[in-house]
Amino acid sequence: MSSSSSIYVFMYGLYYLVARLHIRQFVPILVYLATLFDACLIFFLCTGTVGFLSCYYFVIKIYGAVKVD
């Protein structure tokens, strides 16, 4: 769920393109969308990695504290 914030960033980027930028040509829109997609993909991977590793180490710590006889 931590990487789902990149979906919000992408949707806001689309809103910003339509509402604020007022670009009319095809090539600048394509460049903007490609750059936005790349940035959101990197953001997705970074936040997903941090979320996964934090959950992984939390589970390891919790199950390491359980004493099994």
C-alpha positions as CSV (number, residue, x, y, z in Angstrom):
1,M,0.0,0.0,0.0
2,S,2.9,2.4,0.5
3,S,3.5,2.5,-3.3
4,S,-0.1,3.5,-4.1
5,S,0.8,7.1,-3.4
6,S,2.5,7.1,-6.8
7,I,-1.0,6.7,-8.4
8,Y,-2.0,9.9,-6.7
9,V,1.1,11.7,-8.0
10,F,0.4,10.5,-11.5
11,M,-3.3,11.6,-11.3
12,Y,-2.2,15.0,-10.0
13,G,0.3,15.2,-12.9
14,L,-2.5,14.6,-15.4
15,Y,-4.7,17.2,-13.7
16,Y,-1.8,19.7,-13.8
17,L,-1.3,19.0,-17.5
18,V,-4.9,19.7,-18.3
19,A,-5.7,22.5,-15.9
20,R,-2.5,24.5,-15.6
21,L,0.0,23.8,-18.4
22,H,-2.3,24.4,-21.5
23,I,0.1,22.5,-23.9
24,R,-1.5,22.0,-27.3
25,Q,1.1,20.2,-29.3
26,F,1.4,16.4,-29.3
27,V,5.2,16.0,-28.8
28,P,5.4,18.2,-25.7
29,I,2.5,16.3,-24.2
30,L,4.2,13.0,-25.0
31,V,7.4,14.1,-23.4
32,Y,5.6,15.4,-20.3
33,L,3.7,12.1,-19.9
34,A,6.8,10.0,-20.5
35,T,8.7,12.0,-17.9
36,L,5.8,11.9,-15.5
37,F,5.4,8.1,-15.9
38,D,9.2,7.6,-15.3
39,A,9.1,9.7,-12.2
40,C,6.0,7.9,-10.9
41,L,7.6,4.5,-11.6
42,I,10.7,5.5,-9.7
43,F,8.6,6.8,-6.8
44,F,6.5,3.6,-6.9
45,L,9.6,1.4,-6.7
46,C,11.2,3.5,-3.9
47,T,8.2,3.7,-1.7
48,G,7.3,0.0,-2.3
49,T,10.8,-1.1,-1.4
50,V,10.7,0.9,1.8
51,G,7.3,-0.4,2.7
52,F,8.3,-4.0,2.0
53,L,11.5,-3.9,3.9
54,S,10.0,-2.2,6.9
55,C,7.2,-4.9,7.0
56,Y,9.7,-7.6,6.5
57,Y,12.0,-6.6,9.3
58,F,9.0,-6.0,11.6
59,V,7.8,-9.5,11.0
60,I,11.3,-10.9,11.6
61,K,11.6,-9.0,14.8
62,I,8.2,-10.1,16.1
63,Y,8.6,-13.7,15.2
64,G,12.2,-13.6,16.6
65,A,10.8,-12.6,20.0
66,V,8.4,-15.5,20.2
67,K,9.8,-18.3,22.3
68,V,9.1,-21.8,20.9
69,D,9.7,-24.8,23.1
